[in-house]
Amino acid sequence: MMNVTYTENDATGVAEIVVDGHVGTEDFDRIAPRMQAFIDRHGTIRLIEIIRRLDGFDASMMWKGARFDVQNLRHISHCAVVSDIGWMSPLTKAAGAFISTRLRTFELGQIDAARDWIADPDGNG
């Protein structure tokens, strides 16, 4: 069973990552090239990160993940973080102060609202 799934929609320019357990280096190695290709095709994308459960992550992927983020954050215009994990929302808000990506947090019960916001983050539709 995969603990991390990744889907993308070329029609909308939206990528979605779902985490449900431990995140391993193999997850990063499987997803990062696909997401990079998606960013390369679209220039700017919007992202939904749904964190149902996080049982930790491989420390060895920290450097890879940081390099990927530095290279690509400017290409992610909006990011919705959906989670009921208590520390996730304040951490996301703190990170949002340092990057140009518009970040918004939602609880798991608000997944439809998160998808609506990502689909029309400026409320124009």
C-alpha positions in Angstrom: 0.0 0.0 0.0 1.3 3.5 -0.9 1.2 6.0 1.9 1.5 8.9 -0.5 -0.5 9.4 -3.7 -0.1 12.0 -6.3 -2.6 13.1 -9.0 -2.6 16.0 -11.4 -5.1 17.6 -13.7 -3.6 19.2 -16.8 -7.0 20.9 -17.6 -6.9 22.9 -14.4 -3.2 23.0 -13.5 -3.9 21.5 -10.1 -1.8 18.8 -8.4 -2.9 16.9 -5.4 -0.8 15.0 -2.8 -2.4 12.8 -0.2 -0.3 11.5 2.8 -1.7 8.7 4.9 1.2 7.3 7.0 5.0 7.3 6.7 6.6 9.3 3.9 9.7 7.6 2.5 12.5 8.5 0.1 10.9 6.2 -2.4 7.7 8.3 -2.3 9.7 11.4 -3.0 11.6 9.8 -5.8 8.4 8.5 -7.4 6.5 11.8 -7.1 9.1 14.6 -7.6 9.9 13.9 -11.2 6.1 13.7 -12.1 5.5 17.0 -10.3 8.5 18.6 -11.9 7.2 17.6 -15.4 3.8 19.0 -14.4 5.4 22.3 -13.4 7.5 22.4 -16.5 4.4 21.9 -18.7 2.3 24.6 -16.9 4.8 27.1 -15.6 2.7 27.8 -12.6 0.5 25.3 -10.8 -1.8 25.1 -7.8 -1.4 22.4 -5.2 -3.6 20.6 -2.6 -1.8 18.7 0.2 -4.1 16.4 2.1 -2.5 15.0 5.2 -4.8 12.4 6.7 -2.0 10.9 8.9 1.7 11.5 9.2 3.7 8.8 10.9 7.1 10.4 10.2 9.4 10.6 7.2 12.8 9.5 6.1 15.4 12.0 7.2 17.4 11.2 4.1 14.8 13.0 1.9 15.0 16.3 3.8 17.8 17.7 1.6 16.2 16.5 -1.6 12.8 18.0 -0.5 14.4 21.3 0.5 16.2 21.5 -2.9 13.0 20.7 -4.8 11.1 23.3 -2.8 13.7 26.1 -3.3 13.7 25.3 -7.0 9.9 25.1 -7.5 8.0 27.1 -4.8 7.9 30.2 -7.1 6.0 28.0 -9.6 3.2 27.1 -7.1 0.9 30.1 -6.9 -1.6 28.6 -4.4 -1.4 25.8 -1.9 -4.2 24.4 0.2 -3.0 22.3 3.2 -5.8 20.0 4.5 -5.2 18.3 7.8 -6.6 17.7 11.3 -3.1 17.5 12.7 -2.9 20.3 15.3 0.5 21.6 14.6 0.1 21.6 10.8 -1.9 24.8 10.5 0.4 27.1 12.6 3.4 25.7 10.8 1.8 26.3 7.4 0.9 29.9 8.4 4.4 30.6 9.6 5.9 29.2 6.4 3.5 31.4 4.4 5.0 34.5 5.8 8.3 33.7 4.0 7.2 32.6 0.6 5.2 34.1 -2.3 2.8 31.1 -2.6 -0.7 31.9 -1.2 -1.2 29.3 1.5 -4.5 28.4 3.2 -5.3 25.7 5.7 -8.4 23.6 5.9 -9.6 20.7 8.2 -10.2 17.3 6.7 -13.9 17.9 6.8 -13.4 20.9 4.6 -11.8 19.1 1.6 -14.6 20.3 -0.7 -14.0 23.9 0.4 -10.2 23.4 -0.2 -10.8 22.1 -3.7 -13.2 24.9 -4.4 -10.6 27.5 -3.2 -7.9 25.9 -5.3 -10.1 25.8 -8.4 -11.0 29.5 -7.9 -8.6 31.0 -5.3 -9.5 34.6 -6.1 -13.3 34.0 -6.0 -13.8 35.0 -9.6 -15.9 32.2 -10.8 
